[in-house]
Amino acid sequence: MTLSEACQATRRFLARFLNKETLIFLFFLFISAIFWLILTLNEQTEQEVRVPIRIVGVPKDVVLTSDEVDTIRATVRDRGLLVAAFYYGQPKTVSIRFDSYDKSNGRGVVSAADLKKLLAQAFPSSTAITAVKPDHYTYYYNYGLSRKLPVRWVGMAIPESMYFLARTQIEPDSVVVYAPKEKLDSLTHISTVAINRTEFRDTLRVNARLDKQAGVKCVPAEVTLTFYTDVLTEETVENVPVIGVNLPEGKVLRTFPGRVSISIVGGVSLVRTLKPEDFIVTADYRDIEQHPTDKCQLTLKSAPQGLSKARLQTQSVDYLIEDEKP
């Protein structure tokens, strides 16, 4: 079928169903819908809307530790058309003067009655405010008391199979925290909101907001997390020296062999840089004294950070304890 024939078939199909009676019915249906909408929008209705709140008149020596601009949820009753305009539009911002309300212990409180009076300014006189959430408003401040605290990432990062999370970088790694003295003294770090990422293979950067706490302000309010990946590989590091520890003065511990191999699993870029000196393998004299046998147990005491696995290929070796030569 050609394009011309398809167009003609479509016109015939529409002409069969969209006859005069159908068009008249659709016209009156449309008019009825318009009248129904007008009547509905003129009826009284209730709807919860968000109203912006701003703290103004803050003295120069004061630091607000709550947001300068916040929102409050108000349930309003009015004609449907106005309520729809409030819901889909933006009500006028309500300003709260810093010095106008009760303040103590680093916080100011706007009572429920005062809050309703302030919210009424954002709506026409015909609009009734039936409920406010929260029923009072609290803002926090201090006089510049702050500490610099480290940032900790909260969450999970799992690369694709055969890839390895080599390291995670946080920029900046610490932030300036403003809060009341009691709160500052109790804080040891600032956490990010939970950031979870899976199934990635390339370096991944994510902007993370810091976890919000009442009365606590962080500068900056967000950090950048960078997840560095690498390809997993399994290798062997040979000739790692065995070190005797906890020996009495004048004694020497010799092991046979004196050097061992370590199996490791880690990222290619890290594994390629490793040397035997990056690992510490020990034989403990105290353990030999407490459990005397023909062989002494070895312990992998230290391995470079970033390795997924590291294990000794030899768990025990022959040994000899000698007097140190003068």
Phi, psi and omega per residue, in radians:
M1 nan 2.269 3.139
T2 -1.371 2.972 3.132
L3 -1.122 -0.704 3.140
S4 -1.091 -0.741 -3.140
E5 -1.159 -0.644 3.113
A6 -1.138 -0.695 3.120
C7 -1.135 -0.745 3.129
Q8 -1.113 -0.717 3.112
A9 -1.100 -0.677 3.119
T10 -1.138 -0.750 3.132
R11 -1.101 -0.717 3.132
R12 -1.120 -0.673 -3.140
F13 -1.137 -0.766 -3.130
L14 -1.184 -0.670 3.139
A15 -1.125 -0.526 -3.120
R16 -1.219 -0.637 -3.046
F17 -1.746 -0.570 3.138
L18 -1.643 1.170 3.084
N19 -1.458 -3.067 -3.049
K20 -1.084 -0.766 -3.114
E21 -1.110 -0.675 -3.140
T22 -1.144 -0.733 3.124
L23 -1.104 -0.698 3.123
I24 -1.125 -0.737 3.128
F25 -1.078 -0.774 -3.137
L26 -1.137 -0.608 3.126
F27 -1.113 -0.869 -3.118
F28 -1.202 -0.530 3.049
L29 -1.115 -0.713 3.117
F30 -1.131 -0.764 3.129
I31 -1.098 -0.699 3.138
S32 -1.113 -0.702 3.124
A33 -1.107 -0.675 3.121
I34 -1.118 -0.814 3.132
F35 -1.094 -0.703 3.119
W36 -1.093 -0.717 -3.141
L37 -1.136 -0.733 3.139
I38 -1.107 -0.789 3.127
L39 -1.096 -0.726 -3.141
T40 -1.118 -0.728 -3.111
L41 -1.252 -0.275 3.101
N42 -1.623 -0.159 3.110
E43 -1.389 2.693 3.069
Q44 -1.223 2.337 3.135
T45 -2.555 2.775 3.113
E46 -2.018 2.546 3.130
Q47 -2.735 2.464 3.059
E48 -1.488 2.247 -3.136
V49 -2.235 2.775 3.122
R50 -1.726 2.296 -3.117
V51 -2.051 2.150 3.113
P52 -1.170 2.441 3.100
I53 -2.112 2.328 3.122
R54 -2.245 2.341 3.042
I55 -1.554 2.163 -3.102
V56 -2.151 2.889 3.121
G57 1.223 0.568 -3.135
V58 -1.377 2.165 3.121
P59 -1.040 2.727 -3.081
K60 -1.144 -0.499 -3.117
D61 -1.539 0.128 -3.107
V62 -1.914 2.404 3.050
V63 -1.978 2.095 3.052
L64 -1.275 2.159 3.103
T65 -1.708 -0.022 2.936
S66 -1.861 2.954 -3.091
D67 -1.137 2.396 3.074
E68 -1.137 -0.599 3.097
V69 -2.077 2.181 -3.117
D70 -2.340 -3.097 3.086
T71 -2.332 2.620 3.053
I72 -2.203 2.517 3.135
R73 -1.681 2.137 3.137
A74 -2.106 2.339 3.041
T75 -1.608 2.079 -3.052
V76 -2.038 2.641 3.098
R77 -2.189 2.225 3.106
D78 -2.952 -3.021 3.086
R79 -1.079 2.546 -3.051
G80 -0.968 -0.636 -3.115
L81 -1.113 -0.757 -3.139
L82 -1.208 -0.719 -3.139
V83 -1.088 -0.695 3.098
A84 -1.100 -0.665 3.121
A85 -1.145 -0.679 3.095
F86 -1.125 -0.745 -3.035
Y87 -1.207 -0.785 -3.078
Y88 -1.606 -0.253 3.112
G89 -1.701 -2.650 -3.113
Q90 -2.322 1.854 3.095
P91 -1.046 2.763 3.132
K92 -1.093 2.434 3.133
T93 -1.177 2.355 3.098
V94 -1.640 2.258 -3.124
S95 -1.768 2.287 3.080
I96 -1.962 2.072 3.141
R97 -1.342 2.298 -3.043
F98 -0.983 -0.719 -3.023
D99 -1.593 0.116 -3.011
S100 -1.601 -0.109 -3.019
Y101 -2.313 2.868 -3.082
D102 -1.041 2.318 3.139
K103 -2.353 2.394 3.041
S104 -2.885 2.634 3.101
N105 0.936 0.673 3.049
G106 1.320 0.398 3.077
R107 -2.616 2.601 3.059
G108 -2.011 2.531 -3.074
V109 -2.194 2.214 3.030
V110 -1.750 2.084 -3.070
S111 -1.171 2.903 -3.127
A112 -1.076 -0.721 -3.130
A113 -1.132 -0.801 3.125
D114 -1.133 -0.627 -3.129
L115 -1.131 -0.726 3.114
K116 -1.119 -0.679 3.108
K117 -1.089 -0.735 3.130
L118 -1.165 -0.725 -3.128
L119 -1.150 -0.546 3.137
A120 -1.059 -0.445 3.138
Q121 -1.217 -0.333 -3.094
A122 -1.531 -0.100 -3.053
F123 -2.253 2.770 3.054
P124 -1.061 2.802 -3.114
S125 -1.114 -0.394 -3.132
S126 -1.352 -0.215 -3.066
T127 -1.524 2.244 3.088
A128 -1.748 2.336 3.075
I129 -1.698 1.946 -3.040
T130 -1.663 -0.386 -3.140
A131 -2.754 2.644 3.125
V132 -2.354 2.330 3.088
K133 -2.227 2.168 -0.149
P134 -1.199 2.916 -3.056
D135 -1.368 -0.124 2.984
H136 -2.527 2.879 -3.085
Y137 -2.123 2.321 -3.126
T138 -2.113 2.305 3.029
Y139 -2.164 2.604 -3.037
Y140 -2.025 2.630 -3.113
Y141 -2.726 2.877 2.901
N142 -2.652 -3.102 -3.064
Y143 -1.860 0.794 3.032
G144 1.586 0.099 3.123
L145 -1.193 2.210 -3.047
S146 -2.648 2.867 3.018
R147 -2.479 2.694 3.029
K148 -1.710 2.115 -3.058
L149 -2.161 2.577 3.107
P150 -1.242 2.689 3.113
V151 -1.782 2.376 3.070
R152 -2.067 2.358 3.098
W153 -1.445 2.361 3.084
V154 -2.014 2.244 3.104
G155 2.543 -2.699 -3.042
M156 -2.530 2.400 3.080
A157 -2.358 1.983 -3.096
I158 -2.198 1.895 3.106
P159 -1.203 3.077 3.078
E160 -1.114 2.857 3.090
S161 -1.001 2.462 -3.127
M162 1.345 0.089 3.032
Y163 -1.997 2.805 -2.964
F164 -2.380 2.354 3.072
L165 -1.401 1.748 -3.041
A166 -1.230 -0.787 3.114
R167 -2.880 2.835 3.101
T168 -2.155 2.279 -3.134
Q169 -2.010 2.386 3.103
I170 -2.016 2.203 -3.133
E171 -2.256 2.097 -0.182
P172 -1.265 2.771 -3.099
D173 -1.505 -0.057 3.067
S174 -2.603 2.724 -3.115
V175 -2.356 2.786 3.067
V176 -1.530 2.237 -3.063
V177 -2.017 2.180 3.060
Y178 -1.836 2.284 -3.132
A179 -2.958 2.910 3.018
P180 -1.038 2.696 -3.044
K181 -0.967 -0.770 -3.113
E182 -1.067 -0.698 3.138
K183 -1.213 -0.762 3.135
L184 -1.057 -0.719 -3.114
D185 -1.141 -0.454 -3.096
S186 -1.527 -0.242 -3.085
L187 -1.533 2.360 3.051
T188 -1.950 -0.361 3.141
H189 -2.845 2.976 3.057
I190 -2.080 2.265 -3.112
S191 -1.685 2.664 2.987
T192 -1.444 2.872 2.923
V193 -1.148 2.816 -3.079
A194 -1.114 2.167 3.101
I195 -2.075 1.995 -3.125
N196 -2.093 2.222 3.116
R197 -2.415 2.428 3.115
T198 -2.396 2.874 3.016
E199 0.989 0.873 3.032
F200 -2.159 2.709 -3.114
R201 -2.198 -0.495 3.138
D202 -1.635 2.952 3.075
T203 -0.976 2.288 -3.041
L204 -2.094 2.247 3.084
R205 -2.000 2.320 -3.088
V206 -2.365 2.290 3.001
N207 -1.431 2.232 -3.071
A208 -2.168 2.190 3.033
R209 -1.291 2.600 3.094
L210 -1.448 2.549 -3.101
D211 -1.069 2.203 -3.069
K212 -1.444 2.253 3.066
Q213 -2.175 2.482 -3.115
A214 -1.054 2.232 3.096
G215 1.398 0.149 -3.121
V216 -2.102 2.238 3.105
K217 -2.103 2.268 3.133
C218 -1.953 2.387 3.087
V219 -2.201 2.002 -0.059
P220 -1.301 2.966 -3.071
A221 -1.576 -0.101 3.081
E222 -2.556 2.758 -3.135
V223 -2.247 2.966 3.087
T224 -1.917 2.165 3.071
L225 -1.718 2.305 3.082
T226 -2.119 2.109 3.131
F227 -1.810 2.034 -3.133
Y228 -1.721 2.206 -3.134
T229 -1.865 2.847 3.075
D230 -2.644 2.810 3.121
V231 -1.442 2.279 3.125
L232 -1.210 2.441 3.047
T233 -2.553 2.712 3.105
E234 -2.008 2.219 -3.097
E235 -2.393 3.035 3.074
T236 -2.174 2.256 3.043
V237 -1.765 2.089 -3.072
E238 -1.789 2.904 3.039
N239 1.087 0.669 3.050
V240 -1.448 2.134 -3.066
P241 -1.224 2.559 3.057
V242 -1.663 2.247 -3.087
I243 -1.946 2.244 3.051
G244 -1.410 2.363 -3.119
V245 -2.229 2.780 3.104
N246 1.040 0.603 3.119
L247 -1.447 2.472 3.031
P248 -1.129 2.765 3.129
E249 -1.095 2.304 3.109
G250 1.608 0.017 3.136
K251 -1.926 2.599 3.117
V252 -2.250 2.336 3.103
L253 -1.861 2.120 3.086
R254 -2.001 2.361 3.121
T255 -1.997 2.670 -3.131
F256 -2.276 1.842 0.109
P257 -1.385 2.861 3.127
G258 -1.514 -0.185 3.104
R259 -2.325 2.546 -3.080
V260 -2.289 3.002 3.134
S261 -1.926 2.618 -3.137
I262 -2.208 2.255 3.046
S263 -1.539 2.317 -3.100
I264 -2.301 2.660 3.001
V265 -2.240 2.204 -3.117
G266 -2.986 -3.065 3.126
G267 -1.221 2.551 -3.081
V268 -0.993 -0.807 -3.055
S269 -1.118 -0.589 3.104
L270 -1.329 -0.805 -3.072
V271 -1.020 -0.668 -3.102
R272 -1.139 -0.359 -3.086
T273 -1.682 -0.080 -3.006
L274 -1.351 2.541 3.101
K275 -2.225 2.790 3.116
P276 -0.965 -0.595 -3.104
E277 -1.200 -0.206 3.133
D278 -1.362 -0.157 -3.121
F279 -1.997 2.618 3.063
I280 -2.146 2.057 3.094
V281 -2.026 2.262 -3.045
T282 -2.156 2.703 2.946
A283 -2.157 2.117 -2.975
D284 -1.662 2.090 3.139
Y285 -1.076 -0.641 -3.132
R286 -1.108 -0.680 3.114
D287 -1.142 -0.661 3.110
I288 -1.121 -0.730 3.132
E289 -1.120 -0.707 -3.075
Q290 -1.357 -0.527 -3.115
H291 -2.317 1.253 -3.078
P292 -1.188 2.165 3.069
T293 -2.487 -3.133 3.127
D294 -1.268 -0.379 -3.110
K295 -2.177 2.650 3.074
C296 -1.879 2.554 -3.121
Q297 -1.420 2.454 3.092
L298 -1.782 2.628 3.124
T299 -2.281 2.278 3.013
L300 -1.441 1.738 -2.987
K301 -1.419 -0.558 -3.072
S302 -2.653 2.444 3.077
A303 -2.464 2.665 -3.124
P304 -1.022 2.514 3.069
Q305 -1.151 2.586 3.096
G306 1.793 -0.196 3.094
L307 -1.398 2.440 3.089
S308 -1.330 -0.712 3.127
K309 -2.540 2.592 3.026
A310 -2.657 2.201 -3.125
R311 -2.541 2.616 3.106
L312 -1.305 2.348 3.042
Q313 -1.355 -0.414 3.088
T314 -2.107 2.107 -3.065
Q315 -1.583 -0.437 -3.139
S316 -2.540 2.670 -3.094
V317 -2.476 2.821 3.003
D318 -1.204 2.709 -3.099
Y319 -2.574 2.892 3.099
L320 -2.584 2.304 3.104
I321 -1.891 2.158 -3.071
E322 -2.141 2.802 2.986
D323 -1.365 2.447 -3.138
E324 -1.232 2.321 -3.137
K325 -1.267 2.412 -3.138
P326 -1.198 nan nan
